[in-house]
Amino acid sequence: MSDSRIILGVDPGTTIMGFGIIEVKGTKLSCLQLNELKLSKYESHYVRLGHIYSRTAELIETYKPDEMALEAPFFGKNVQSMLKLGRAQGVAIAAGIAHDLQIFEYSPRKIKMAITGSGNASKEQVAKMLQQLTGLKSLPKNLDATDGLAAAVCHYFNPAQQSEKSYSGWSSFVKQQEHRVKK
């Protein structure tokens, strides 16, 4: 692990994409960016996906993160919602891969556990702990932004070899998904 690194955290969503960027210097964490992309004003799902890709690429080009951590979609009962959420996540991943970032994915439970010590913590509990860990002066009104920040901080607390999934480029992605590739 280098002395200094930048981690982009993303909570992909089809109505709101939360994101946070942390800088790690030694053992000190600081928040460089905490915000959300509001997508509900766009009716077309494909337009929303385009904005997710563009904003993720813009964040990568601006902050030059070393790694990207995403919150994995949780499995709900609504298949259509899962499909849309998976597409949003895929577009964010594609932006990261296009910029040669290593991508790491964590379940919501693992993120909560890394931040608060409890996999059942509320969004408010996670946000308050992030405020203490990163020195945020105030919390955003909508906590989707802190969900993105939580993914970045979770990655900091979990060395790369412990991540659930990691891709360092298209060839890495394909190699780990060989069972899905038609030959």
C-alpha positions as CSV (number, residue, x, y, z in Angstrom):
1,M,0.0,0.0,0.0
2,S,1.4,3.4,-1.0
3,D,1.7,6.3,1.4
4,S,-1.1,8.3,-0.4
5,R,-4.0,7.2,-2.5
6,I,-7.4,8.4,-3.7
7,I,-10.5,6.1,-3.7
8,L,-13.7,6.8,-5.5
9,G,-16.8,5.3,-3.9
10,V,-20.1,4.9,-5.8
11,D,-23.6,3.9,-4.7
12,P,-25.1,3.4,-8.1
13,G,-28.8,4.1,-8.5
14,T,-31.3,4.9,-11.2
15,T,-32.9,7.9,-9.4
16,I,-29.9,9.0,-7.3
17,M,-26.3,8.0,-7.7
18,G,-24.3,8.8,-4.5
19,F,-20.6,9.3,-4.6
20,G,-17.7,10.1,-2.3
21,I,-14.0,10.5,-2.9
22,I,-11.5,10.0,-0.1
23,E,-7.8,10.7,0.1
24,V,-5.7,8.5,2.3
25,K,-2.4,9.8,3.6
26,G,-0.8,7.2,5.8
27,T,-3.7,6.4,8.2
28,K,-5.5,9.7,7.8
29,L,-8.7,9.9,5.8
30,S,-10.1,13.0,4.3
31,C,-13.1,13.6,2.1
32,L,-12.4,15.3,-1.1
33,Q,-15.9,15.2,-2.6
34,L,-19.3,14.1,-1.4
35,N,-22.3,14.5,-3.6
36,E,-25.1,12.9,-5.5
37,L,-26.3,12.8,-9.1
38,K,-30.0,13.3,-9.3
39,L,-31.5,11.3,-12.2
40,S,-35.2,11.4,-11.5
41,K,-35.7,14.4,-13.7
42,Y,-34.9,12.2,-16.8
43,E,-37.7,10.0,-18.0
44,S,-35.6,7.7,-20.2
45,H,-33.7,5.0,-18.4
46,Y,-31.0,5.2,-21.1
47,V,-30.5,8.9,-20.7
48,R,-30.0,8.2,-17.0
49,L,-27.4,5.6,-17.8
50,G,-25.6,8.0,-20.0
51,H,-25.4,10.6,-17.2
52,I,-24.1,7.9,-14.8
53,Y,-21.3,7.1,-17.2
54,S,-20.5,10.7,-17.9
55,R,-20.4,11.8,-14.3
56,T,-18.4,8.8,-13.2
57,A,-15.9,9.5,-16.0
58,E,-15.8,13.2,-15.1
59,L,-15.0,12.3,-11.4
60,I,-12.2,10.0,-12.5
61,E,-10.7,12.5,-14.8
62,T,-10.9,15.3,-12.2
63,Y,-9.7,13.5,-9.1
64,K,-7.6,10.8,-10.7
65,P,-8.5,8.0,-8.1
66,D,-6.3,5.0,-7.8
67,E,-9.2,2.7,-7.1
68,M,-13.0,2.6,-7.3
69,A,-15.3,0.9,-4.8
70,L,-19.0,0.2,-5.5
71,E,-21.9,-0.9,-3.4
72,A,-23.2,-4.1,-4.9
73,P,-27.0,-4.2,-5.5
74,F,-28.9,-6.2,-2.9
75,F,-31.3,-8.8,-4.1
76,G,-34.9,-7.5,-3.7
77,K,-38.2,-8.9,-4.8
78,N,-38.7,-6.6,-7.8
79,V,-36.9,-8.1,-10.8
80,Q,-37.3,-4.9,-12.9
81,S,-35.7,-2.8,-10.2
82,M,-32.8,-5.2,-9.9
83,L,-32.3,-5.1,-13.6
84,K,-32.2,-1.3,-13.7
85,L,-29.9,-1.1,-10.7
86,G,-27.6,-3.7,-12.3
87,R,-27.4,-1.6,-15.4
88,A,-26.6,1.5,-13.4
89,Q,-23.8,-0.4,-11.7
90,G,-22.5,-1.8,-14.9
91,V,-22.3,1.7,-16.5
92,A,-20.3,3.0,-13.5
93,I,-18.0,-0.1,-13.7
94,A,-17.6,0.5,-17.5
95,A,-16.5,4.1,-16.8
96,G,-13.9,2.9,-14.3
97,I,-12.6,0.2,-16.6
98,A,-12.4,2.6,-19.5
99,H,-10.1,4.7,-17.3
100,D,-8.0,1.7,-16.2
101,L,-9.1,1.7,-12.6
102,Q,-9.2,-1.3,-10.4
103,I,-12.8,-1.9,-9.4
104,F,-13.9,-3.3,-6.1
105,E,-17.4,-4.3,-5.1
106,Y,-18.8,-4.7,-1.6
107,S,-22.2,-5.8,-0.3
108,P,-24.3,-3.2,1.6
109,R,-23.9,-5.4,4.7
110,K,-20.1,-5.6,4.4
111,I,-19.9,-1.8,4.0
112,K,-22.1,-1.2,7.1
113,M,-20.0,-3.7,9.0
114,A,-16.7,-2.0,8.0
115,I,-17.9,1.5,9.0
116,T,-20.0,0.8,12.1
117,G,-19.1,-2.7,13.2
118,S,-22.7,-3.8,12.6
119,G,-24.1,-5.1,9.3
120,N,-27.6,-3.9,10.3
121,A,-26.7,-0.3,10.9
122,S,-29.0,2.4,9.7
123,K,-28.0,4.9,7.0
124,E,-27.9,7.6,9.7
125,Q,-25.6,5.5,11.9
126,V,-23.2,5.0,8.9
127,A,-23.3,8.7,8.0
128,K,-22.5,9.8,11.6
129,M,-19.6,7.4,11.8
130,L,-18.3,8.6,8.4
131,Q,-18.5,12.2,9.7
132,Q,-16.2,11.2,12.6
133,L,-13.8,9.1,10.4
134,T,-13.4,11.7,7.7
135,G,-13.9,15.0,9.6
136,L,-16.9,16.1,7.7
137,K,-18.3,19.3,9.1
138,S,-21.9,18.5,8.2
139,L,-23.9,15.7,6.5
140,P,-25.9,16.0,3.3
141,K,-29.7,16.1,3.5
142,N,-29.9,13.0,1.3
143,L,-27.8,10.1,2.6
144,D,-27.2,8.5,-0.9
145,A,-24.1,10.6,-1.0
146,T,-22.8,9.1,2.2
147,D,-23.5,5.6,0.9
148,G,-21.0,6.3,-1.9
149,L,-18.5,7.6,0.6
150,A,-19.1,4.5,2.8
151,A,-18.1,2.3,-0.2
152,A,-14.8,4.2,-0.5
153,V,-14.1,4.0,3.3
154,C,-15.0,0.3,3.4
155,H,-12.5,-0.3,0.6
156,Y,-9.8,1.5,2.6
157,F,-10.5,-0.8,5.6
158,N,-10.4,-3.9,3.4
159,P,-7.2,-4.7,1.6
160,A,-7.5,-5.6,-2.1
161,Q,-7.1,-9.3,-1.6
162,Q,-10.2,-9.4,0.7
163,S,-12.5,-7.6,-1.8
164,E,-15.4,-9.5,-3.2
165,K,-14.7,-8.7,-6.9
166,S,-11.8,-6.9,-8.5
167,Y,-11.3,-5.9,-12.2
168,S,-8.2,-4.1,-13.5
169,G,-9.3,-3.9,-17.1
170,W,-11.4,-5.7,-19.7
171,S,-9.1,-8.7,-19.9
172,S,-9.3,-9.1,-16.1
173,F,-13.0,-8.8,-16.2
174,V,-13.4,-11.4,-19.0
175,K,-10.9,-13.8,-17.3
176,Q,-12.9,-13.7,-14.1
177,Q,-16.2,-14.2,-16.0
178,E,-15.0,-17.0,-18.4
179,H,-17.9,-19.1,-17.5
180,R,-20.2,-16.5,-19.0
181,V,-18.3,-16.0,-22.3
182,K,-19.6,-17.8,-25.4
183,K,-16.8,-19.2,-27.5
